[in-house]
Amino acid sequence: VSTQSTGGILRPGQLVEIWGKAGAGKSQMALQICASVDSAYISTEGSVPTERLVEMSGGGSADNCLIQLCTSVELLVKCVMKELPLLLAQRGGVKVVALDS
């Protein structure tokens, strides 16, 4: 992700926390970023917004984004520590990992 395309918010190799009140658009921002680059989107919100991701990617598909739902802390830890590294190795890497909680 180029820093220009994200207004300087995202830089390679950095962890960025986006926070704010409910309904402020945090998830929308994460989805928009994931729709624009090779990415992984992990949701703990009880549903995966696949349809919204497809809409944001121009109506084509969400093939550039690996999507995972983790409904408990245990599943989240398993996903981040075991499954995500395997998926990233298979995929050849991604530019952004979004954890939406």
Contact map, one row per residue, 1 for C-alpha under 8 A:
11101100011100000000000000000000000010000000000000000000000000000000000000000000000000000000001100000
11111101011000000000000000000000000000000000000000000000000000000000000000000000000000000000000000000
11111111111000000000000000000000000000000000000000000000000000000000000000000000000000000000000000000
01111111000000000000000000000000000000000000000000000000000000000000000000000000000000000000000000000
11111111000000000000000000000000000000000000000000000000000000000000000000000000000000000000000000000
11111111110000000000000000000000100000000000000000000000000000000000000000000000000000000000000000000
00111111110000000000000000000000000000000000000000000000000000000000000000000000000000000000000000000
01111111111000000000000000000000000000000000000000000000000000000000000000000000000000000000000000000
00100111111000010000000000000000000000000000000000000000000000000000000000000000000000000000000000000
11100111111101010000000000000000000000000000000000000000000000000000000000000000000000000000000000000
11100001111111000000000000000000000000000000000000000000000000000000000000000000000000000000000000000
10000000011111000000000000000000000000000000000000000000000000000000000000000000000000000000001000000
00000000001111100000000000000000000000000000000000000000000000000000000000000000000000000000000000000
00000000011111110000000000000000000000000000000000000000000000000000000000000000000000000000000000000
00000000000011111000000000000000000000000000000000000000000000000000000000000000000000000000000000000
00000000110001111100000000000000000000000000000000000000000000000000000000000000000000000000000000000
00000000000000111110000000000000000000000000000000000000000000000000000000000000000000000000000000000
00000000000000011111000001000000000000000000000000000000000000000000000000000000000000000000000000000
00000000000000001111100001000000000000000000000000000000000000000000000000000000000000000000000000000
00000000000000000111110101000000000000000000000000000000000000000000000000000000000000000000000000000
00000000000000000011111100000000000000000000000000000000000000000000000000000000000000000000000000000
00000000000000000001111110000000000000000000000000000000000000000000000000000000000000000000000000000
00000000000000000000111111000000000000000000000000000000000000000000000000000000000000000000000000000
00000000000000000001111111000000000000000000000000000000000000000000000000000000000000000000000000000
00000000000000000000011111111000000000000000000000000000000000000000000000000000000000000000000000000
00000000000000000111001111111100000000000000000000000000000000000000000000000000000000000000000000000
00000000000000000000000011111110000000000000000000000000000000000000000000000000000000000000000000010
00000000000000000000000011111111000000000000000000000000000000000000000000000000000000000000000000000
00000000000000000000000011111111100000000000000000000000000000000000000000000000000000000000000000000
00000000000000000000000001111111110000000000000000000000000000000000000000000000000000000000000001010
00000000000000000000000000111111111000001000000000011001000000000000000000000000000000000000000000000
00000000000000000000000000011111111100000000000000001001100000000000000000000000000000000000000000000
00000100000000000000000000001111111110000000000000000000000000000000000000000000000000000000000100000
00000000000000000000000000000111111111111000000000001000000000001000000000000000000000000000000111000
00000000000000000000000000000011111111100000000000001101100001011000000000000000000000000000000000000
00000000000000000000000000000001111111000000000000000000100000000000000000000000000000000000000000000
10000000000000000000000000000000111111100000000000000000000000011000000000000000000000000000011100000
00000000000000000000000000000000011111110000000000000000000000011000000000000000000000000000011100000
00000000000000000000000000000000011011111000000000000000000000011100000000000000000000000000011111000
00000000000000000000000000000000010001111100000000000000000000001111000000000000000000000000010111000
00000000000000000000000000000010010000111110000000000000000000001111000000000000000000000000000011110
00000000000000000000000000000000000000011111000000000000000000000011110000000000000000000000000011110
00000000000000000000000000000000000000001111111100000000000000000011110000000000000000000000000000111
00000000000000000000000000000000000000000111111000000000000000000000111100010000000000000000000000111
00000000000000000000000000000000000000000011111100000000000000000000101000000000000000000000000000011
00000000000000000000000000000000000000000011111100000000000000000000111000000000000000000000000000000
00000000000000000000000000000000000000000011111110000000000000000000100000000000000000000000000000000
00000000000000000000000000000000000000000010111111000000000000000011100000000000000000000000000000000
00000000000000000000000000000000000000000000001111111000000000000000000000000000000000000000000000000
00000000000000000000000000000000000000000000000111111100000001000010000000000000000000000000000000000
00000000000000000000000000000000000000000000000011111110000000000000000000000000000000000000000000000
00000000000000000000000000000010000000000000000011111111000000000000000000000000000000000000000000000
00000000000000000000000000000011011000000000000011111111100001000000000000000000000000000000000000000
00000000000000000000000000000000001000000000000001111111111111000000000000000000000000000000000000000
00000000000000000000000000000000000000000000000000111111111100000000000000000000000000000000000000000
00000000000000000000000000000011001000000000000000011111111000000000000000000000000000000000000000000
00000000000000000000000000000001001100000000000000001111111111000000000000000000000000000000000000000
00000000000000000000000000000000000000000000000000000111111110000000000000000000000000000000000000000
00000000000000000000000000000000000000000000000000000111111110000000000000000000000000000000000000000
00000000000000000000000000000000000000000000000000000110111111000000000000000000000000000000000000000
00000000000000000000000000000000000000000000000000000100111111110000000000000000000000000000000000000
00000000000000000000000000000000001000000000000001001100100111111000000000000000000000000000000000000
00000000000000000000000000000000000000000000000000000000000011111100000000000000000000000000000000000
00000000000000000000000000000000001011100000000000000000000011111100000000000000000000000000000000000
00000000000000000000000000000000011011111000000000000000000001111110000000000000000000000000000000000
00000000000000000000000000000000000000111000000000000000000000111111000000000000000000000000000000000
00000000000000000000000000000000000000011110000101000000000000001111100000000000000000000000000000000
00000000000000000000000000000000000000011110000100000000000000000111110000000000000000000000000000000
00000000000000000000000000000000000000000111111100000000000000000011111000000000000000000000000000000
00000000000000000000000000000000000000000111010000000000000000000001111110110010000000000000000000000
00000000000000000000000000000000000000000001110000000000000000000000111110110000000000000000000000000
00000000000000000000000000000000000000000001000000000000000000000000011111110000000000000000000000000
00000000000000000000000000000000000000000000000000000000000000000000011111111000000000000000000000000
00000000000000000000000000000000000000000000000000000000000000000000000111111100000000000000000000000
00000000000000000000000000000000000000000000000000000000000000000000011111111110000000000000000000000
00000000000000000000000000000000000000000001000000000000000000000000011111111111000000000000000000000
00000000000000000000000000000000000000000000000000000000000000000000000011111111110000000000000000000
00000000000000000000000000000000000000000000000000000000000000000000000001111111111000000000000000000
00000000000000000000000000000000000000000000000000000000000000000000010000111111111100000000000000000
00000000000000000000000000000000000000000000000000000000000000000000000000011111111110000000000000000
00000000000000000000000000000000000000000000000000000000000000000000000000001111111110000000000000000
00000000000000000000000000000000000000000000000000000000000000000000000000001111111111000000000000000
00000000000000000000000000000000000000000000000000000000000000000000000000000111111111100000000000000
00000000000000000000000000000000000000000000000000000000000000000000000000000011111111110000000000000
00000000000000000000000000000000000000000000000000000000000000000000000000000001111111111000000000000
00000000000000000000000000000000000000000000000000000000000000000000000000000000011111111100000000000
00000000000000000000000000000000000000000000000000000000000000000000000000000000001111111110000000000
00000000000000000000000000000000000000000000000000000000000000000000000000000000000111111111110000000
00000000000000000000000000000000000000000000000000000000000000000000000000000000000011111111100000000
00000000000000000000000000000000000000000000000000000000000000000000000000000000000001111111100000000
00000000000000000000000000000000000000000000000000000000000000000000000000000000000000111111110000000
00000000000000000000000000000000000000000000000000000000000000000000000000000000000000011111110000000
00000000000000000000000000000000000000000000000000000000000000000000000000000000000000011111111000000
00000000000000000000000000000000000011110000000000000000000000000000000000000000000000010011111110000
10000000000100000000000000000000000011100000000000000000000000000000000000000000000000000000111110000
10000000000000000000000000000000110011110000000000000000000000000000000000000000000000000000011111000
00000000000000000000000000000000010000111100000000000000000000000000000000000000000000000000011111100
00000000000000000000000000000100010000111100000000000000000000000000000000000000000000000000000111110
00000000000000000000000000000000000000001111000000000000000000000000000000000000000000000000000011111
00000000000000000000000000100100000000001111100000000000000000000000000000000000000000000000000001111
00000000000000000000000000000000000000000011100000000000000000000000000000000000000000000000000000111
